[in-house]
Amino acid sequence: MPHLPSTIADEEALEEVLSRPDPALVADLAAVPGDILVLGAAGKMGPTLCRQAMRADPSRRVIAVARWSEEGLRARMESWGIECLAADLTDRAALAALPDAPNVVFMAARKFGSTGNEPLTWAMNVLLPAMVAERWAESRIVFFSTGNVLPLVPVISGGASEDTAPAPVGDYAASCLGRERVFQHAAATRGTPCFGIRLNYAIDLRYGVLHDIASKVLAGTPVSVAMGHANVIWQGDANAWTLRALARADASCPILNVTGPETVSVRWVAQEFARRFGKEVAFAGTEAPDALLSNAARAFATFGYPSVPLAWMLDRVAEWVARGGRSLGKATKFEVRDGRF
């Protein structure tokens, strides 16, 4: 297990921890030489994924592509040695103008706001991946998907595995399954080496399931237990596995569940935060017998177990929220059971 700090003072320290490469990442990236092009790099995970790739191999060109709407983000990433390009990825001419690269990480997606603007959701989650798969047909492509493509499963089941038949509910989940199918088609018809990451849920101190619950407990807002259980994984681990997947992309287009090993009780997490804050906690609703849960045993067999334990994440999130650390203002909406985001 890596050395983990007993406290994280600020965002600079947080991003340093999130972007630390481990020896396994260094070794796997050495097997896939050449530039790494990250499409949709300005989201919650992209900046530290790019920095982690750069730290794992400072001699490598890491190219981040986004619209750069967040003030100061582009300059901060450039200070890390990352080459930043601005592009509207939905514009075919803009895609054509981007550089070739043997390694592509596709992170662009649309989730929140899907309900009410379904056509844009499908364009971002299906049409854009099809354009990317065509543009970089000769590259290795690792793409993000979501556990939402899988059905709710009994809490006692251990989570849905990769053998569980997809059963998406709502336009967001259905369009993400469409994204998977597009890359599977590219792999099958063009031989493009692809690899899919079915993620739920990545944890940063500024957002995530733990942040959402901690913020409600501190504010005295009742915590919904309608979705009574969840899986979580430290963002740094999820990013490292994503980059390591480049070495495992092939024409069979493997798709793995990526999350932590615990079936985490929302009620228990809320009570843990209440204990740390010295507060009472109120709950809304009752736990259902099923939940959105993924079994990541195959990912553990491929990449090893996550390096950051749940207890450490709880401590650091509690400290961050208690002292008013910045929130990204992007709720996970993990409580949603009807697929409407």
N, C-alpha and C positions, 0 to 999 in steps of 0.2 A: 504494500500500500504506500502511495506517495506521502510525503510530508504535507499535512494540511494545516494551515494557520489556525490558531485558537481564536482569532478574530479577523474580520475584514474591515478595514478602516474606511475605505471610500471606493468609488467606482474604478479608479486606476488600479487599486489593489485587487478588486474583484476581477477585472478583465485580465490581469496578469495570471491569476489562478485559473480562470476559465480557459486560457489559451496555452497552458503548459503542455508541451508534447511529452510523451513517454517513450521509452526505448522501442516499444512495439510499433508505435506510429512512425518513428524514424526509420525502422527497418522496412516496414511495408511501403512507405513512400519511396524508399530507395529502389524498390522493384518497379516503379512506374515513373521513369524519368520524364522530364519535359515540363512545360508550363502547366499550371492549373488555372482554369477559367471558372470563376464562380458567378453564376447567373442569378440575379436577385439577391445580392450580397448585403443589402442594407436592412434586413429584417432583424428579428430578435437574436438569431443564432449566427448569421452570416459574418458579422465583423470579427467575432472571436474565432470562428472557423478559419477565416483567411489568415488571421494572426497566428493561429496554431500551426497552419501549414507553413507559414514563413519561418516560424521559430524552429520547426522540425528540420528545415533545410533552407538556411538563409541565402544560399546561392540560387535558389529556384525563383522563377518569375511567377508570382501569384497575381492574377488579374481579377479585380472585383468589378462587376457590372451592376448598376442600379440607376434609379432616377435621382437619388441623393436629395430627398426632400427634407431629411433631418439636418438641421443646422449644425455644422461643425463635424459631422460624421466623416465626410470624405477627407477633410484635412487630417483628422485623427488617424484614420486608416493609412493615409499616405505617410504619416510620421512613423508608422510601423514598417515601412518599406513596401507596402502593397500598392500596385499600380491600379488606379481607379478610373474607370471609363463610364461615361453617362450614356444611357441608351433607353429608349422605349422598346422593350423586348417584344411587344405585340406588333411592331413595325418590321415587316420582312426586310426592308432595305437596311434598317438599323442592324438586324441580325446578320445580314450579309456583310456588313462593314466591320463587324467585330472580328478579332483575330482568330485564326485557327489555333487549336490547342489539343494536345493528345489526351488531356485529362479535363473533364468537365463535371462540375457539381451544379446540379439544377435545383435551386431553392425557391424560385418564384412560385407563388401560389396565392389563392384568394380563399379566405374562410369567412371572416366576420363581415357582415353585410350581404352575405349570399342570399338570404331570404329577402326578397323584394327586388333583387337585381340578378336573377338567376342566369340570364344570358351572358353577362360579364363573367360570372363565376365559371360557367362552362368554357368560355373563350380562354380564360386564364389557366384553367386546370386541365383542359383537354386540347384545345386548338394550339395554344402556345407550346406545350410539350411536343406535339406533332411537328411543329416548325423547327424546334430545337433538335429533335431526333433526325430530321432531314438535313439541317445545316451542319451538324457535327456527326455525320453518319460514320466517319472513320475514327472517331474518338472513343475513349472509355467514358461512359456517362453514369454517374451515380445520382439518383434522384430521390427526393423526399416524397413519401406518401404518409398515410396516417392510419392509426388503429381504428378510426371511424369507419373504414370500409368493412370491418368485421361486425358480426352481430353482438348484441349484449349476451353475455353468458352467465351461468350461475356463479355466484361468488365463490362457491366451494370447488369450482372446476379447475382452478389454477390458471384460468385465462384461455382465450382463443389462440390456437397455434396457427402456423402457416398452412396447415392442412384443413383448417376450418373454412368452409365455403363462405366467400364474401356475401354480405347481406346489407348493403348500405341503406341508410335511412336518410332521406333528404337530399337536396341538390348538392350540397357540399361534399358529402360522403360519396354520392354516386359519381360526381365529376372526378373525385380523387381516384376512384376505381378506374374511371376512364383514362386518367393519366397513366396508371399502371399498365393498362391494356395497350396504350399507344407505344410505350417503350418496349413492352413485350413483342409487339408487332415489328418494331424496328429491329430488335434483336433477331427475330425469327426470319425476317425477309431480307435484311441487309447484312446480318451478321454483326451488328453494332454491339460491342460488349457493354452490357448494362447491369445495374445493380440497384434494387429498390430498398429504401429505408422506411419501414412502417413505424413511425415514431408516436409514442405517447407516454408521458408528457415530460418535456424537458424542463429542468429547474435552474433558474437563475435567481439571485436574491431580489431582482427588480420586477419579476413577473413569475407566473407559474402557479400550479395548484397550491403549493405550500404558501406562497405569497398571498394568494387570494384568501385562503382560510385564515392565515395570521392577521391580515388586515381587518377582516370581519370580526374576529375575536377581540382585537384591540379596540375597535370602534364600538363594540357592544352590539353589533348587528347579528341577528340570528344566522346560524350557519345551516344551509340546506343540506340534508342528508338523503335527498331524493336519489342521487347517484352516490350511493353510500361507500363506494370503494373505488380506488384508482391505482394506477401504476405511475411511478416517477423515476427519472434518471437525471443525474447532474448533466448540465448542458455540455461541459467539457468532455465528459465521456461520450455523449452522443455525437459530438462533433468529431472526436478522434476516431470513433468507429466508422463514421461516414467517410472520412478521408482514407482510412484503411481499406474500405470497401473498393476503392479504385483498383487495388491489386487483385481483387476477386471478381471484378466485372467480367462477364463473358456472354456468349450468345444464348445461353439458357436463361438469362435475365433473372438471377435469384432475387427473391424479395424476402427480407427478414424483419420480424418484429424486433424493435429496439426500444427497450425500457428496462426498468429495474426489476429485481427479483421478488420484491414484496407485493402482496395484495394489501394495499394500505387502506385502513379504515379511516374515512373522513372524520367520523366521530372521535376516534382516538387521537388523530392529528390535532383536531380542535381542542381537545382536552389537554394535550401536551403543550399547546401554545398558551392556553389559559393558565396552566400551572407556571409556565415561564413568566407570564405577564402579571401573575397575581390577581387574576380577574375571574369572574364567573363567565360561563359561556351558555348561550341559549341555542336551541336547535329548532329547525323548521322541517316538518315532514317526518317520514319514517323511511328506513332503509328498505329498498326493494331487494328481492332475492337474487337479482341479476345486475350486472354492471358492464361498462365498457372496460374490459380487461384483456391484456395480451400476455401470452406465455412466450418469453424471450429465451427459452432454453437453447435454441439453435444459435442465437446470437452469442450467448455465453460460450458455447462450444467453439464458435468461430473466433471471437475476440477476447475471451476471458470475462470474468465478472467485472462489473463497474468498480472503479477505484475509489469512488466517494460514497461513504455509507449514509444511510437515511438519517441516523441520529445527528451526524455532523451538519447535514443540510437543515434539519429542524433548528439546531442551535444558531446557525448563522442567519437563517431567515428571521428568526425571532429577534435577534439583536438588531438586524437591519431595519425591520419594520418598527421596532420599539423606539429607535432613535430618529425615525423620520427619514430614513434613506429613500432615495428617489425611486419612484415607481414608474414603469414604462406606460402605465395606464392601459394595459392590454390584458383584460381579464381572459382567462382560458375558457370560461363558460363550460367547465367540465361537468357542471350540474345538469346540462341539457340532455334530455332523454329522447326528444322527438326529432332530432336532427336539424332543427331550425336554428341557424346561426346568423 
